[in-house]
Amino acid sequence: MREALLVIDMLNDFVREGAPLEVTAARAILPALRARLDAARAGGVPVIYICDAHRADDPEFARMGWPPHAIKGTTGAEVVAELAPLETDPVIEKTAYSGFHHTGLDGILQALGVGRLVLTGCVTNICIHYTAYDAVIRGYQVVVPADCVAPLDPDDGEFAFRQMTRVLGVAVVR
C-alpha cells in the first residue's frame, strides 16, 4: 500500500519562539520530523504539506479566543525553513482543523494511489486528530509517530492519542 507523509501546520506562527499561537513542543519535534521527511523523500514517499491559511477576520479567532495566526500571504503562514517544501511537494491551504475539509487533499491522495497516511506536525489534539478522523472515515490507514507531533498541552495530546487509537484505530507509534 502506497504511503504519503503529511506535514501539518509546521508554520512560523506556531513554531517560532514568541509566535502568535506558539506551540512550544513543535520546536522539540523538528529533528525527528526532519529525519522522517528526509527518509520519506529518499524512499520516494510523497510529502504533502497541509497549512493553515486564515483570513484576518477568520471567525475561528473569536470563537476559540486565539490571536490571529497563519494569515494567508504572511510569513507567519509559511512552513518553517527547517522543513521547507520542495517545489514538487503539494502545499494545501486549509481554513479548518481537518486537512480534508474543503481542500483538494483527497483528490491528490487518490491520484497518487495512496492508502496509508503518516500524520506529523501540530497540534496533536486539534489538526492532527481531526485530519486523522477524516482520513479514517475515507478509508485510509493512519499512522501517527508520537515523536513527530506536538500538543499545546501534554494532557490534551495524550487524550488525542487515546481517542485516535481506541476510537479511530489509528496506529500511534511511540
C-alpha positions in Angstrom: 0.0 0.0 0.0 1.4 3.4 -1.0 2.1 5.8 1.8 2.2 9.6 2.0 3.8 11.8 4.7 1.6 14.7 5.7 3.3 17.7 7.4 0.6 19.6 9.1 0.8 23.2 10.3 4.5 23.4 10.9 4.3 27.1 10.3 6.2 30.1 11.7 3.1 31.3 13.6 3.1 28.1 15.6 6.7 27.0 15.8 8.8 30.2 16.3 9.5 31.5 19.8 7.1 34.3 20.6 4.8 33.3 17.7 1.2 34.5 17.9 0.0 30.9 18.7 3.2 29.4 19.8 3.3 25.6 20.3 6.5 25.2 22.3 6.6 21.5 21.7 6.7 22.0 18.0 10.3 23.1 18.2 11.2 19.9 20.1 9.9 17.7 17.2 11.8 19.4 14.5 14.8 17.0 14.5 12.6 13.8 14.4 10.3 15.3 11.8 13.3 16.4 9.7 14.7 12.9 9.8 11.3 11.4 8.8 11.0 13.9 6.0 14.4 13.1 4.7 13.7 9.3 4.9 10.4 9.8 3.0 12.0 11.7 0.2 14.9 9.2 0.0 12.3 6.4 -0.3 10.1 8.1 -2.9 7.3 8.6 -0.4 5.1 11.6 -1.4 5.3 14.5 1.0 2.3 16.8 1.3 2.1 20.0 3.3 -1.2 21.0 5.0 -1.1 24.6 6.1 -3.5 26.9 7.9 -4.2 30.0 5.7 -6.7 32.1 7.6 -8.4 35.4 6.6 -7.5 38.3 9.0 -11.2 38.2 10.3 -11.5 34.4 10.5 -14.3 33.5 12.9 -12.1 30.8 14.5 -10.1 33.5 16.3 -13.2 34.9 18.1 -14.8 31.5 18.6 -11.7 30.0 20.2 -10.2 33.1 21.8 -7.0 32.6 19.8 -4.9 35.5 18.5 -4.9 35.9 14.7 -2.4 33.5 13.3 -1.3 32.0 10.0 -2.9 34.8 8.0 -2.8 33.9 4.3 0.1 35.5 2.5 2.1 36.4 5.6 5.4 34.9 6.7 3.6 33.5 9.7 1.6 31.2 7.4 4.8 29.8 5.8 6.3 26.5 6.7 9.4 26.8 8.9 12.7 26.9 7.0 13.9 23.6 8.6 11.1 21.7 6.9 10.5 23.8 3.8 8.7 22.1 1.0 10.3 21.3 -2.3 8.8 22.9 -5.4 7.4 19.5 -6.3 5.6 19.0 -2.9 1.9 19.8 -2.9 1.1 22.5 -0.4 -2.6 22.5 0.6 -4.1 25.5 2.4 -6.9 24.9 4.9 -9.1 27.1 6.9 -10.4 24.4 9.3 -8.8 21.9 11.6 -9.0 19.0 9.2 -6.7 18.8 6.2 -9.6 17.3 4.2 -12.3 20.0 4.9 -12.9 21.8 1.7 -9.4 21.1 0.3 -8.2 19.0 -2.6 -6.3 16.6 -0.3 -8.4 13.6 -1.0 -8.1 14.0 -4.8 -4.3 14.4 -4.6 -4.1 11.2 -2.5 -6.3 9.3 -4.8 -4.3 10.4 -7.9 -1.1 9.3 -6.2 -2.6 5.9 -5.2 -2.1 6.5 -1.5 -3.8 4.2 1.0 -1.8 5.0 4.2 -1.1 8.4 5.7 1.6 9.3 8.2 0.5 12.4 10.0 3.0 14.7 11.5 3.1 18.3 12.9 0.9 20.3 15.2 -1.4 20.4 17.1 -1.9 16.8 18.2 -5.4 17.1 19.7 -6.6 19.5 17.1 -5.4 19.5 13.4 -3.7 16.1 13.7 -6.7 14.5 15.4 -9.4 15.9 13.1 -7.3 15.1 10.0 -6.9 11.6 11.3 -10.7 11.3 11.8 -11.4 12.5 8.3 -8.8 10.1 6.9 -10.2 7.1 8.7 -13.8 7.7 7.6 -12.5 8.0 4.0 -10.9 4.5 4.3 -7.2 5.5 4.7 -4.9 3.7 7.2 -3.4 6.3 9.5 -0.1 6.2 11.4 0.9 9.0 13.9 4.5 8.9 15.0 4.4 10.4 18.6 7.8 12.0 18.2 6.7 13.9 15.2 3.6 15.6 16.6 3.2 18.4 19.1 0.4 19.3 21.5 -0.4 22.7 23.0 -0.8 20.8 26.3 0.7 17.3 27.1 -2.6 16.1 28.7 -4.6 17.1 25.7 -2.0 15.3 23.5 -2.4 12.1 25.4 -6.1 12.3 25.3 -5.9 12.7 21.5 -3.6 9.6 21.3 -6.1 7.6 23.2 -9.0 8.8 21.0 -7.1 8.1 17.8 -6.1 4.6 18.9 -9.2 3.4 20.7 -11.9 5.1 18.7 -10.4 5.5 15.2 -8.0 2.6 15.0 -5.0 4.9 14.3 -1.6 3.4 14.8 0.2 5.8 17.3 3.9 4.8 17.2 5.8 5.7 20.3 
